[in-house]
């Protein structure tokens, strides 16, 4: 069951997405892109990108509880995006991400990332 604290944080993330895109000079062209969201958290940015034409978004995070929330929220509230978004517990350094992506995005994650040079090499 989705708890209020996580729902509130997801909704806050939706508001923060607008600031995120503005900092980057606007939302990039997402239409038909395959995208990796590194540190997807609750999944708000993935939902935003799916609604804006991305072909598929893979959201990865290290936290079980965040991936669980993101998947449950997707199933319960955004089931029309199920074919466009997948959330996975993955470590970009330890797990082999064989798939190639058109874009890699990360919002509010790098400051929490250990071994950032190695993470960037993997990207």
Beta strands, then each sheet from edge to edge (+ up, - down):
strand 1: 34-38
strand 2: 56-61
strand 3: 85-89
strand 4: 103-105
sheet 1: 3+ 2+ 1+ 4+
end
